[in-house]
Amino acid sequence: MKKKVIVIGSGFAGLSAACHLAKAGCQVTLLEKNETLGGRARQFTTDEGLVYDMGPSWYWMPDVFDQFFESFNKKTSDYYNLIRLDPSYQVIFQENKILKVPAGRVALKEEFEKIESGSGKNLDVFLKSAQYKYQVGMNEFVHKPSNSIFEFADLRVLKSLFKLKMFSSISKEINQLFKSPIIKQILEFPVLFLGAKPENTPALYSLMNYA
């Protein structure tokens, strides 16, 4: 007899959970308070027919989406095509200065160099550290089921805590590499999606910059 499971909420997490549970042989009921998909999967349509995404603004961590579809012998390209925007977005500062953030890393370094000499090289240092945090953080922390604290009682993981800079803030890490308030604000911006201030957010979360 199939196990009966109820998943509450049809956002991306709920949809993913429901799909994996169904694949495992469960009889799944997915509950959603809205008439359409919920969470960050929601869309809003105006009377004029304009469609707005209610959740996503950036397509972060594409490998997570790829892994999901691969679990069902599918590809993301079977369902949608991604078009890279360049510039990625623009930042409007209080003094009416507008900075268009380019999609390419080389172009971004050049843009930073116009603001602060040496910042392009320091950006490489920052992103190399962020890459390590992303790879280790995703593999050793995020993808663990978190059923027990002993899942993390691995010497290799414990040693990585210091390299991941779990005990320092992302604001402090950025301040050590950059002087320009403009560059600092750009690099601190992603962690605002966590609902916390950069000075209170562990430096681990520079992985969001890499993503």
N, C-alpha and C positions, 0 to 999 in steps of 0.2 A: 504493500500500500504506500502510495506517495505521501511524503510529508507535506502538510499544508502550511504555507508560509504567507504572512501578510507583510507587505512592504508599504510603509507610509511615506508618501511624497514621491512625485514623478519628476524630480529634478534629475540632473545627470547621475548623481550618486544613487538615487532610487532606481533609475532605469538600469544602471549597471548591475546593481545588486539583484534586481529581478531577473535580468538576463542570465547571470551566472547561476542563480539558484535554479532556474528552469533548466539550464544545461545540466545541472547536477541531479536532475530528476524530480525536483520538487513541484508541487502544484502551487503556483504563485498567484496571489491577488494583489494588485497594485492600487492603492488608494490615493486619490488626489482631490483636494477641495475645489480646485478650479475646473473649468470645463475643458481646458486644454492642458498640455504638459506644464509642469510647475517648475519652481525654483529658477535657476538660471537658463532653463530651457524654454521659458515662456516668451511669447511674442505678443506685441500689441499692434492692432490694425486700426487705423483711423477710418472715418467715413469716406475719405477720399481714396482709400485703398493703399495708403502708405503703411509699410510694415517695419516695426522697430523691434530689435532684440531687447528683452527686458533685463538680461543678465550679462552675457559676454561682451567685453569690449576689446580684449586682446586674446589671441589664440596662443595661450601659454602651454608649455609642456606638451608639444605635439606627440612625443613618444608615448605618453599615457593614452592618448586617443588611438594611436597605432596599435598598441598592445591590446586594447579592448577589442578592436575589430579582428585582430589576428586570432584572438581566443575563439572566434566563431568562423574561422577560415575566410575572413573578409578583409577588405582594405578600405581605408578612409576614402580613397578615390572612387570606390564603388558607389558612394553616396553624395560626396561633395568635392568640389575643386577649390583649392586655396589660391588666392591671388595676393602676392606680397605687395603691400603699399609702400611707396617711397616718395616723400618721407613717411615714416611710420605714423607720426603725429606731430603736433606742434605745441609748444609750451608758451603761454602768455604770462609774462611777469608783471609785477605791479607797476613798474616804470614804463609799461607799454612796449617792452622789448619782447619780440617774438622770436623764438628759436625753433626752427624746424629740425626735428630729430631724424636723421637719415637712417635707412634700413641697414645699409652696409657698415661693417665694423671699421673698415679703412676710412670711409667718409666720416664716420662718427668721431674717430680719433682726430682727423683733420679739423673738424668743427670744434672739438675740445681745445685743440692747440691754438685756435684763434682767440679763445677766451683766456687760457692759462698755459704758458710755456711749460712743456714737460708733462702735461696732463695726458697726452696720448700714450706715452710709455707707461705711465701709472695706471691708465685704464687697462692695459694688458695685464699688469700685475693684479689688479682688482678682479678682473674677469677670470684669470687663471685660478685664483683662490675660490671664486664663486663656482667655477666648473667642478672643482674637487668637492665642494660642499654639496653641489647638486647630485653628483654621481654617488657619493657615499651616503648622503642624506636620504636619497630616494631608495637606494638598495638596502641600506642597513637600518633605516628607521621607518620611513613611510610605508614600505611594502610589507612590514611585519604586521601580523594580526593584532598585536598588543593584548594578547590574552594574559600575559604574565610579565612582570618586570625582569624575570630571568631570561627572556628572549634577548635582552640587551646585555646580559652578563657575559659578553664575549670580549676577550682581551684585546682583540683587534679593534673592536668597536669602542671600548673604553679608552684606548690610546688615541683614537681619532677625535675624541671629544675636544681636546685642546686645539687640534689643527682645524676643527670645525668652528672654533672660536665661540663655543656655547656660552662662555662666561664673560663675553665682551659685547658691546652694542654695535650695531651696524653703523650708527652715527659716528662712533669713535673710530672705527676702521676707515670710514670715508674721510674723516678729518685728518687722519694720518697721511693720506695720499694726496689730498686736494685742498686748495685754499679758496678757490672761487666759490662764492655763495650760489652762483647759478648752476655750476656742475654738481655741487653738493645736493641741491634741491632735486635735480634730475635723477641722480643716483639713489636718493632716499625715497623718491616717489613711489616705486612699486610696493614697498612695505605698508603703505597707507591702506592697501587693499586688505590688510590683516586687521585693520581697525585699531592700530596702535601707533604710538609715536616712535620715530627712528631711534631716539635715545633710550627707549625702553624695550627695543626689539633686539634679540640676540643677533650677532653678526652672521650666524648661520644662514639667515634669511637673505643674504646677498645672492643666494642660489636663485632667487626670483629674477635678479638682473641677468644672470646667465641664461635662464629659461626664456 
